[in-house]
Amino acid sequence: MILLSKVNPRFSGTMANEAKPCPCDIGDKIDYKGLGEEVQIEHIKAYVVKPPATDKAIIVIQDIYGWQLPNTRLMADMLSANGYIAICPDFFVGKEPWNPAHDLLSTWSTFQEWLEDRKPTDIKKEVDVALRYLKEQCGAKHIGVVGFCWGGVATHYVALQYQEIKAAVSVYGIVRDREDTFDLKSPTFFIFAEKDEYIPLDQVTILEKRLKEKCNADYQMKIFPNQTHGFVHRKREDINPDDKPYIEEARKDMINWFKKYM
């Protein structure tokens, strides 16, 4: 796995029932403070971590548990350890993230209502804020985006909208509420899990078919065997030995995609 030794989180918590109809089960929440800082950028807060001088940056898009989730900050710190400014904005703009307690209470019946004003395809204003900050305040000239679950959908959306994004990595996420899912403006890597309850493989097949027929941008799709939704940023390598090679491979693939295009 591509991590510097200083990025060394401690883990806590237990795996949720991965068969529940949820877009991102809580998985192994980690006890991790992060190496960056929280800043206010225009109308949103963001977690930012900066390596020594670089003009490369990546926008990290949260899952349903919000921008402060330690798991997502670990991903941002991993990217920074590999030479990228990483910014994880609060794409919910102060609205409450999904409460992990809901998983245990089996209250997923309220999820669609919760999602109504937190749509992953309604983030252009916040993406524009992050882009301005990275270019004007951080000197970024090459900018990519990665997202997980809710953020994977958002990343697919960004790759459809922004020519200036140099590379995108959508981790278990597909835009499904529009027809132009194939018209990528940015080179995009899609990571999927074979046993994902939320994104069945037939949906992956449909997306791949559309991309092959109509997409002009470079793209790659990869399905990881025996994995479930959330495996890249949710599962602990140390207590999931069978999954460890896939977790590490997916993270390495993510880094390599950015290296290739940025």
JOFEN-V529445 format. One record per pair of residues at least 24 apart in sequence whose ideal C-beta (glycine too) atoms are under 6 Angstrom apart, sorted by sequence separation. I is the first residue (numbers start at 0). GAP is how many residues later the second one is. D is the distance in whole Angstrom. If there is no record, write none. Layout:
I;GAP;D + I;GAP;D
//
This chain:
141;24;5 + 158;25;5 + 173;25;6 + 46;26;6 + 57;26;5 + 59;26;6 + 91;26;6 + 48;27;6 + 56;27;6 + 158;27;4 + 48;28;6 + 55;28;5 + 56;28;4 + 57;28;5 + 58;28;6 + 59;28;4 + 181;28;4 + 50;29;5 + 53;29;6 + 158;29;4 + 181;29;5 + 193;29;5 + 119;30;5 + 186;30;6 + 48;31;4 + 65;31;3 + 122;31;6 + 126;31;6 + 183;31;5 + 186;31;4 + 187;31;5 + 188;31;5 + 189;31;4 + 190;31;6 + 191;31;5 + 192;31;6 + 193;31;5 + 197;31;5 + 50;32;6 + 64;32;5 + 90;32;5 + 181;32;5 + 193;32;6 + 64;33;6 + 119;33;4 + 173;33;6 + 181;33;5 + 183;33;4 + 193;33;6 + 194;33;5 + 195;33;4 + 63;34;4 + 119;34;4 + 192;34;4 + 49;35;5 + 90;35;5 + 192;35;5 + 120;36;5 + 192;36;6 + 48;37;5 + 88;37;6 + 31;38;4 + 192;38;6 + 23;39;4 + 33;39;4 + 47;39;5 + 23;40;5 + 29;40;5 + 29;41;6 + 45;41;5 + 46;41;4 + 88;41;5 + 31;42;5 + 34;42;5 + 45;43;4 + 86;43;6 + 43;45;5 + 44;45;5 + 43;46;5 + 43;49;6 + 84;53;5 + 171;57;5 + 190;59;5 + 170;61;5 + 8;65;6 + 188;68;4 + 6;70;5 + 58;71;5 + 6;74;5 + 25;74;5 + 186;74;5 + 2;75;5 + 3;77;4 + 25;77;5 + 56;77;5 + 1;80;6 + 43;82;6 + 56;83;4 + 54;84;6 + 43;85;6 + 54;85;6 + 62;85;5 + 147;85;5 + 168;85;5 + 21;86;6 + 54;86;4 + 55;86;5 + 56;86;5 + 57;86;5 + 58;86;4 + 59;86;6 + 60;86;3 + 62;86;4 + 63;86;5 + 15;87;5 + 20;87;6 + 41;87;5 + 62;87;5 + 40;88;6 + 62;88;6 + 168;88;6 + 61;89;5 + 60;90;3 + 166;90;6 + 166;91;5 + 40;92;5 + 60;93;5 + 60;94;6 + 166;94;4 + 165;95;5 + 166;95;6 + 165;96;5 + 143;114;5 + 143;118;6 + 141;120;5 + 23;125;4 + 22;126;5 + 74;158;5 + 70;162;5 + 81;173;5 + 22;175;5 + 26;203;5 + 24;205;6 + 23;206;5 + 55;206;5 + 26;207;3 + 27;207;6 + 26;208;6 + 27;208;4 + 17;210;5 + 10;225;5 + 0;247;4 + 0;250;6 + 1;250;6 + 1;253;5
//
